[in-house]
Amino acid sequence: MGIAAMLGTPIKRREDPRLITGQATYVDDIKLHGMLHMSVVRSPYGHARINSINTEAARKLPGVVAVYTAEDLKGTVGVVPVAVPVGHIAEGMGVRMPLAEGKVRFYGDPVAVVIADDRYTARDARDLIDVDYEPLAAAIDIEKAMQPGAPLLYEEFGTNVALSSHPSSEDIDKVIEQTKADGGVVIKSRFVNQRLAPAPMETRGVVAQFTKSDKKLTVWSSSQIPHLLRNLLASQLGLPQHQVHVIVPEVGGGFGCKLNVYPEEMVASFAAMKLGHPVKWIEDRSENLAVTIHGRDQVDYIEVAATKEGKVTALKIHGISDLGAYSQIFTDVIMIAFGFPVSCGAYDIPNLLLSFDLVFTNKVPTDAYRGAGRPEATYVAERAIDLVARELGKDPAEVRRLNFVQPDQFPYKSAAGAVYDTGNYEAALDKALEIAGYTELRAEQARRRANGGNKLMGIGLSSYIEICGFGPKGSAPVGLYESARMRVEQSGTVMVYSGSSPHGQGEETTFAQIVAEEFGIPVDQVIIAHGDTDSTPEGRGTYGSRTTAVGGSAVYTAAQRLKEKMKQIASHMLEASAEDITLEDGKFSVTGSPQKSVTFGEVALTANLSNTLHSSIEPGLETTVFWEPEACVFPFGTHICVVEVDKDTGEAEIVRYIAVDDCGRQLNPMLVEGQVHGGIAQGVGQAMFEGVEYAEDGQLLTSSLMDYAMPLAYSLPSYELDSTVTLTTVNPLGVKGVGEAGTIGSTPAVSNAIADALGVAHLDMPYKSEKLWKVIHKQ
Amino acid sequence: MAMKREISVTVNGQQHHSSVEPRMLLVHYLREELDLTGTHIGCDTSQCGACTVLVNGESVKACTVFAVQADGSEITTIEGLAPEGSLHPIQEGFWEKHGLQCGFCTPGMIMTAYNLLKNNPHPTEAEIREALKGNICRCTGYQNIVRAVQFAAERMSETVSEPVGAGE
């Protein structure tokens, strides 16, 4: 591979050779000598008391080694960790042991585990465990769950509400009144962001091994957070941190649901410690849909006021977050800490009021899922703007333009709290409008409406922003820096050990591009390693679109440091002063005398072998960087969705999808596009097909992929992508994140398009044909 | 535990004689008994296609076949699609066009694409999307997978390649 400018080049991925040949190792591919298999006994009820657990028959089955319940974990295993316990959660509400004690609170709640010689026996034994349940009424509908008399998950607290905040609306109501008096509009609405299953193609899984000689627990887990998992397992299992070693193998997708610490990881580790044999647990898909955290599940009541020109003067948002039955790591703060700060979206809204309720229900816990709070917040802002446009009979593109934060307002402090770094929202909007041929589209729509016809055409916009690249000091209970240890070996190979934990995003390629560019060496000379807590420095993992912005900045900074040292070494080798040394195309030379040079490889050899190294310089070429951002970064863009809804069947089809995204500098445009494609697919998935459903008694109805409608190859359109580039000032690379932007931008674009097609103010997702048909034929 | 049965299968050109429980799924047999872990399990209702292999040259979801049903057949898994050290044009296409991110659905996707191109060497985009409806991807949004298959179709119309033990 050449050494021309590496950054910005769409080179093929280094990850792919092992993946396309089936040579990669995912957690279920791991086989250890003497390994046992774990299966989990789970509640078939949404809410029930546990009267007794009879494990006799299971224990007797040949091949069964052990059976554990909550009793066995007492005193040895701690609770499932909650990062920021708020409200009653800080008093213990929603905090639980890894196996249920006394009560089960959602369909799939783990009650016992069986450890057996093989996978099939573990399943057979699971079916022999007899749990005597006393079913209880379930709290499923979130607004009903808040009412007095609702079934209570935590009787001792007398409520299902973990925390509420209802600040006085006196001041903002005055603004709204004034706006109305001045001839403006005031619109109220209710939006539902329905519960979703992240459903990565690889379910969760763990292999735990405890070696008695050094009392070391090694855990392979399909996880996004090797170091956080290591630290939390250590604390919850009572082990010193240095005795826990987490290795994240290949991970088949995460999307936030593997940014967590789960009961099964804790119990498998416990079992391995007790039994002295490795223990493997691999999640079934049916389990995955039932017990891996769900995303979204938020109801927002909004009130938006705007002048008759369309300028928004005030926005009131009351958000109700459905936590599910327990709090996992970020369950309780997804809405209020991640979503709320960007409630104003791309718009300069002067008056904002946020209020909320966080409510427990008899469903699996919700937590981070691609966007984690920001899709819901963006949905509110984008639907609100469209409601204003509709009420005033104005073009939604123009209403957006009127309300945008302007380029000269950055860094921009939003009324919702976030400080946006850089942006040029109008440029992205204009580019999207141009690519879409927006004027022609509206003309076509008008023609079709005049002529009648079978298909209702809708055009929806979304000019989103989002907050990512977590995060600066104080933004989380533990600092969200990222680390990189870089070593230039005597061969000239550069080894990079990153605290990031990519699982499909491609940083083995983009990080290598960063280093190759800095040193002017072939990208194949750079190796990126990650996922192993013993060989990588303390890190924070991959989520929140932070790996390039934060992890990449650590890598870049490490390269800078070693570059400086190599210049020092070269200056002695060339008998010049360090200020006069330049590095270009892998050669250190004296400025102005290019014939006096030493190669990257020669400097690396000198540094490592040391005998000819100048005595003032420490041997070796290795450095560790912990890079902490001072702020978050704010990608943005405009998406345009064109739908056609068949009047006779209610079937909606996306006929065109245009996305113009700005993630700052693009290190590898091909990978950026891939992230946008995949992000849009999940956002469209929410809008068009997906939705977890529970029956009123807490039974999970969408318990397999027959019922949970994942987007398929023939149900998604081809996307028309473009970009603008507005660098951030937050990091030396100028990069923002892009992993979640596609998802955040797309859901409202589709929703706006459907509302436009049907001529309604609002319709909740997903847009299944039966629902649309009913709306069409009511009119 | 039921009596084990003897089966004889040729996988990627190699003959295997094994003793398996009648209820053992073909995908478990390949992964656990033969250590061919390139074929993945993504669901439990035959929806996702991550387990797709070739049985006697046709693409089959290995989670929906018992190992005993595969007795006497010739199976090709992702590991046998091209000789060691080389890539099948479909694999090349996925690499060139960024048709994968996490890679978990990819082996199954490739095997289904193999079947498609065998029966329809010059598919349209719509035909590709239709053919892949039994393979779920959560990462890519499918667009680059379509491009990968189109790349492979073009490449394959230039050359001919035969996977190891592909049967007919």
Interface residues (C-beta under 8 A of the other chain):
Chain A: K12 R13 E15 D16 P17 L19 I20 T21 G22 Q23 A24 T25 Y26 D28 D29 K31 P62 R119 Y120 T121 A199 P200 M201 E202 T203 E250 V251 G252 G253 F255 D284 R285 S286 H503 G504 Q505 G506 M670 L671 E673 G674 H677 G678 G679 I680 A681 Q682 S704 L705 M706 M710 P711 L712 A713 Y714 S715 L716 S718 Y719 G742
Chain B: M1 E21 R23 M24 H28 R31 E32 D35 L36 T37 G38 T39 H40 I41 G42 C43 D44 T45 Q47 C48 A50 T77 I78 E79 L81 A82 L87 Q91 F94 W95 E96 H98 L100 Q101 C102 G103 F104 C105 T106 P107 I110 E125 A126 I128 R129 E130 L132 K133 N135 I136 C137 R138 C139 T140 G141 Y142 Q143 N144 I145 V146
